[in-house]
């Protein structure tokens, strides 16, 4: 399974758990679903891992640098946003704002990597966070933003693995 898929799946689990940590849903849903999805993606990814993209070492370094810069900026913006929201007493908006920042971080990756799928991932995450800002009920906001974000990352992972198998 490619590093990219592992990272996306890891953050999908974090979104899922964040969205359901205080819910009254069954442990089968809160814990079982992420375990099942990860197992599926792991098995799928390992079956397809023999297929590799032909890239030069220089191209791989360039991509790692771009991912590192986009991720570093993303983390800095998340920390700044959390601090601002805490100071103004709007902590209920932290997760929607994080979804927007995470979504925005996919756009430079889509362009520079290049990976067109990331435009859609970024659009869904940014849109989800934006919609989440306007949901007044805290529990519903949390569930929608986190579950949609998790599903988006898992679907992105599955599509990436599927495309890898076709090449």
C-alpha positions as CSV (number, residue, x, y, z in Angstrom):
1,X,0.0,0.0,0.0
2,X,1.4,3.3,-1.0
3,X,2.4,5.9,1.6
4,X,-0.1,8.3,0.1
5,X,-2.9,5.8,0.7
6,X,-1.8,5.1,4.3
7,X,-1.7,8.8,5.1
8,X,-5.1,9.5,3.6
9,X,-6.6,6.5,5.4
10,X,-5.0,7.5,8.7
11,X,-6.5,10.9,8.6
12,X,-9.9,9.5,7.5
13,X,-9.9,7.4,10.7
14,X,-9.1,10.5,12.8
15,X,-12.0,12.4,11.2
16,X,-14.3,9.4,11.7
17,X,-13.4,9.1,15.4
18,X,-13.6,12.9,16.0
19,X,-17.1,12.8,14.6
20,X,-18.4,9.9,16.6
21,X,-16.4,10.1,19.8
22,X,-19.3,11.4,21.8
23,X,-22.1,9.8,19.9
24,X,-24.5,7.2,21.2
25,X,-23.8,5.0,18.1
26,X,-22.9,1.4,18.5
27,X,-19.2,0.5,18.8
28,X,-19.6,-1.5,15.6
29,X,-20.2,1.8,13.8
30,X,-17.7,3.9,15.7
31,X,-14.8,1.4,15.7
32,X,-15.9,-1.5,13.4
33,X,-16.4,0.6,10.3
34,X,-12.9,2.2,10.3
35,X,-11.3,-1.1,11.0
36,X,-13.2,-2.8,8.2
37,X,-12.4,0.0,5.7
38,X,-8.8,0.0,6.7
39,X,-8.6,-3.8,6.3
40,X,-10.2,-3.5,2.9
41,X,-7.9,-0.8,1.7
42,X,-4.9,-2.6,3.1
43,X,-5.8,-5.8,1.3
44,X,-6.6,-3.9,-1.9
45,X,-3.5,-1.8,-1.6
46,X,-1.2,-4.8,-1.1
47,X,-2.7,-6.7,-4.0
48,X,-1.9,-3.7,-6.2
49,X,1.4,-2.6,-4.6
50,X,3.4,-4.5,-7.2
51,X,2.4,-1.9,-9.8
52,X,4.5,1.2,-9.5
53,X,4.5,4.4,-11.3
54,X,7.5,5.2,-13.4
55,X,9.1,8.3,-11.8
56,X,12.6,9.5,-11.7
57,X,14.3,10.1,-8.3
58,X,14.3,13.8,-9.1
59,X,10.6,13.7,-9.7
60,X,10.0,11.8,-6.5
61,X,12.0,14.4,-4.6
62,X,10.1,17.3,-6.2
63,X,6.8,15.7,-5.2
64,X,7.9,15.0,-1.6
65,X,9.0,18.6,-1.3
66,X,5.7,19.9,-2.6
67,X,3.7,17.6,-0.3
68,X,5.9,18.7,2.6
69,X,5.4,22.4,1.9
70,X,1.6,22.0,1.4
71,X,1.4,20.0,4.6
72,X,3.5,22.3,6.6
73,X,1.5,25.3,5.6
74,X,-1.7,23.4,6.3
75,X,-0.5,22.6,9.9
76,X,0.5,26.2,10.5
77,X,-2.9,27.5,9.3
78,X,-4.7,24.9,11.4
79,X,-2.8,26.0,14.5
80,X,-3.4,29.7,13.8
81,X,-7.2,29.0,13.2
82,X,-7.6,27.0,16.4
83,X,-5.9,29.8,18.4
84,X,-8.0,32.5,16.9
85,X,-11.3,30.5,17.3
86,X,-10.4,29.8,20.9
87,X,-9.7,33.4,21.6
88,X,-13.0,34.6,20.1
89,X,-15.0,31.9,21.8
90,X,-16.0,30.1,18.6
91,X,-14.6,26.6,19.4
92,X,-17.6,25.0,17.8
93,X,-16.2,26.1,14.4
94,X,-12.8,24.4,14.8
95,X,-13.6,21.3,12.9
96,X,-15.4,23.0,9.9
97,X,-12.5,25.4,9.6
98,X,-10.0,22.5,9.7
99,X,-12.0,20.8,7.0
100,X,-11.7,23.9,4.9
101,X,-8.0,24.2,5.4
102,X,-7.4,20.5,4.7
103,X,-9.5,20.9,1.6
104,X,-7.6,23.9,0.4
105,X,-4.3,22.0,0.9
106,X,-5.3,19.5,-1.8
107,X,-5.5,22.2,-4.5
108,X,-1.7,22.8,-4.8
109,X,-1.2,19.0,-4.6
110,X,-3.6,18.5,-7.4
111,X,-1.8,20.9,-9.6
112,X,1.9,20.2,-8.7
113,X,1.7,16.4,-8.2
114,X,-0.3,16.3,-10.6
115,X,-3.3,14.4,-9.3
116,X,-6.7,15.7,-10.7
117,X,-8.6,13.6,-8.2
118,X,-7.3,15.9,-5.5
119,X,-9.3,18.8,-7.0
120,X,-12.5,16.9,-6.2
121,X,-11.2,15.9,-2.8
122,X,-10.3,19.5,-2.0
123,X,-13.7,20.7,-3.3
124,X,-15.7,18.3,-1.2
125,X,-13.7,18.9,2.0
126,X,-13.8,22.7,1.5
127,X,-17.5,22.6,0.8
128,X,-18.2,20.3,3.7
129,X,-16.4,22.7,6.1
130,X,-18.2,25.7,4.6
131,X,-21.6,24.0,5.1
132,X,-20.6,22.9,8.6
133,X,-20.1,26.6,9.6
134,X,-23.8,27.2,8.9
135,X,-25.2,24.2,10.8
136,X,-26.4,25.5,14.1
137,X,-26.8,22.2,16.0
138,X,-23.3,21.3,17.4
139,X,-23.7,17.5,17.4
140,X,-25.1,17.5,13.8
141,X,-22.3,19.8,12.6
142,X,-19.7,17.6,14.2
143,X,-21.1,14.4,12.6
144,X,-21.6,15.8,9.2
145,X,-18.3,17.5,8.9
146,X,-16.3,14.6,10.3
147,X,-18.1,11.7,8.6
148,X,-18.2,13.4,5.2
149,X,-14.5,14.2,5.6
150,X,-13.6,10.7,6.5
151,X,-15.6,9.2,3.7
152,X,-14.1,11.6,1.2
153,X,-10.6,10.6,2.2
154,X,-11.5,6.9,2.1
155,X,-13.1,7.2,-1.3
156,X,-10.1,9.2,-2.6
157,X,-7.8,6.4,-1.3
158,X,-9.9,3.7,-2.9
159,X,-9.9,5.6,-6.3
160,X,-6.1,6.0,-6.1
161,X,-5.6,2.3,-5.4
162,X,-8.0,1.4,-8.1
163,X,-6.2,3.6,-10.7
164,X,-2.9,2.1,-9.6
165,X,-4.3,-1.4,-10.4
166,X,-5.4,-0.3,-13.9
167,X,-2.0,1.1,-14.9
